[in-house]
Amino acid sequence: MTAADPIIWPPSLWAATAQPGPALSPLEGDVQSDVVVIGAGFTGLSTAIHLREDGVEVTVLEAAEPGWGASGRNNGQVIPTLAGHDPSAMVKRHGEAGERFNALLRDSAQYLFDLVRKHEIPAEAEQTGWIQPAHSPGRFKLVEKRVREWSAIGAPVELLDRATLAGMLGSDAWFGGFWNRTGGHINPLALSRGLAEVALKLGATIHARSPAISMRHENGRWLVKTQAGSVTARALVLATNAYTGEFAPDLAPGIAGEVIPVLSWQMATKPVSDNIAKTVIPGRQAMSDTHRELYFARWDARNRLVTGGAAVLPGAGGANLRPQVAARLKRLWPQLGDVEFDYVWSGYVGMTPDNLLKPQVPGFPRIHRLGPDGFAWVGCNGRAVALSLSLGRDLARAVQGTSPDLLGLPLSEPKPQPFQSLVRRIAPLALPLYRSLDAREV
C-alpha cells in the first residue's frame, strides 16, 4: 500500500457506526523521534498514549488507517483471559514473568474501561461482564478449575450453575459456566479511532498510509523506512501482530513467521425488538463459550446481536455461513425466530501454532526484545482487545528503561513456524477437527 492507494474499509457494522477517524497524512521525508511505533492498532496507540503521558516524543507509522486491521474488525469483546489459558500454564512456561503477566491480564479489562472513561472515548463501552459457558459436563469441570485458579490470584470471577447461567443467557443450551465482572464489550473501530484522537491530543505524531518496509538498528539508533521517508529513533515498538507480513514481507520475517493469520468472520443481525432482546443475554454481557470452535455473541448499541467464528473456505470471509449461523443462533435462542444478518465482515486473527494445531494446548502470546530498546509482540489467539492496551502501557515503560523483570512482559526468542505458508493454507481444515472434538464432548 502506498500513500496514493485508497483505503478500502470492509463494510462492517463498526465501519457503519463508528465516529470518523482523524485526518492523517502519510510520512514524507526523513524525521527523528525518540520512539517509533509501527502499527496504529490497540497496542501501538496505547503505547503512544502512555509515552506521551510521560512526555516522550513518539511517531506512529500505520500502513492504512488506525483500526484498519484486527483492532477495528473484531467482535469487540473485552475479555481478561487468553483462549484456553489458565494462570498455572503461564507460570509453568515463564516462571515469575508468567506471574506478572497473569496480573496484567487479570486487570486488563478493568484497565481498558477505566482508560475509556478517563478520556471520554465514544466507544459504546458496556462493562457488563464476560461469561464463559461450558458446552459439556466435561468442560464444566474445566470451568471449575479456571475459577479456582483465577480466584487464587484475585480475579473477580464467579462460578455459575446451570440454572443461574440459563437465567443470565436466556438459554438452557449450556451446562453452567463462570463470569468475570470486569469484562464487557466495545465498538472496536470506535475505540481505535478514539485512541488515535487521544494520542494526537497528547502530542503524538501518527502517519497513515505509510507502511514500514524495513527496520534495522545501526549506530545506536533504529531506522525504519517507508516508501516515501524514514524515521530514526532511539527506541522501537513493533505492534502489527497478525498483519506483520501483510504489507512488507521482509519487515520482520522472524516475527511474522511465528503466527498463522487465520481469517475470522463476524456477523451482525438485523436489530432485534426490545421485547426479544430482553430475553437474550438480558444483562448484555459478552459471551464466548468453551467450544474449540467458539460460540460467541454480544449485543451492540442498536440491539444487533453480533457473533462470529473462523472461515473454513478460502475467500468466503464467512458470507457462505449465513444459513448455518442463523440456525445456530435460533437453536441457542429459539425466541429469536428466523435470523437475518445486516453485516458480514472478516479480518485476520494472529494464532500461535501451539493453539492452532493442538486444540488441547493453550495458545500463548509471544513477546520479544528485538534489540536495544526494541520490543514486539504477536499471537493474540483472538483475545487481544483488553490485553493489547495493557501491553501497550508496559511496552511504553520498557522502552523508557524499566526492566522487563518488573513488567508483565515474559520475553522469549522468536521461533518462526516451519512451513508457515503451508500451515496458513491448511489452517481452516482444523475446524472440522474442532467440531468433531466438540461434538464428542456433549
C-alpha angles and dihedrals in degrees: 000000000000132000089261095054115099118244108241110202117202108247093249132154088250094052089050095051110028121100115259116276124242120278106254133180128217121252113268121181133357120310139177126226138164092234131016119202120195111209131033099218126111095295097044095045093046089051091050093049094051093045091052092047085060092046096252119147111239136179120197122203116201123186093211123355131313109287095012092123131047094318091067100036106050129101093263097235113153104214124172095207138064124247107275090351125139123181093246092058092055091048091049089053100041109014115207090359087057090054091053091047090051090054091050091049093046091057098036099099093048089048092053095050092045090052091049091051094044093055096032092234112184094228100136086245118186116181094196097135136258123262127200111194121196115235094201139023089252091054090049087063087055089050090053089054091050092051091051093049097045092043089054091061096044104264115153095240129147131193114234123205120217096265095047091047092049089055093049095047101032089233137092093206095109136064099227131293144178139264139209114213095208095063129085138129144280141186096263098203090048088051092049093051091044092052089051091053091050092049091050093048089052090054105264120145116228123186117195127198087030110118114190109237100183142007132188141159116237136154091006094303139090117242118199118183131201127183092267105029149343143244122219113197143163093233138025138201119192107205105167103109112172092008095054094113100029100091102026116016091194096052096092109343094171091056095040090050092060096069135053111221103222119191110242122191131206129198130195120199125222110271112289121221117259092243093057095037090058089062098048113071087334093189089056094233122160111254133197121159139210099267112122084226091051124231106208138162144162137173122252124214092270098053095262115143108226119202136159151166143174124303118244101189117060113245095012095101092198097296090111090059098063096108094046094047092046089052091048093053091047090050092050094042110021090179089072091070116194109001125217127185128222097187137029121177140153146203141166127286117200105234122185115223093240089063099036100047100032108046092188093057122080117244114238129203116239117227118185144184105225096189137299107354090346124125140168140175134196138165110071093166089208098306104091104114098087096023096054096060093049092046089050089056092051093043088054089054092046095055089050091059105268108142114249084228086074096045138067092259113117098193124209138167118266113260110188116212112252112242089008094167091053093047089050091056095048097038094097088060088070090072096075087052091051091050092050092051091046092050092051091056097056 
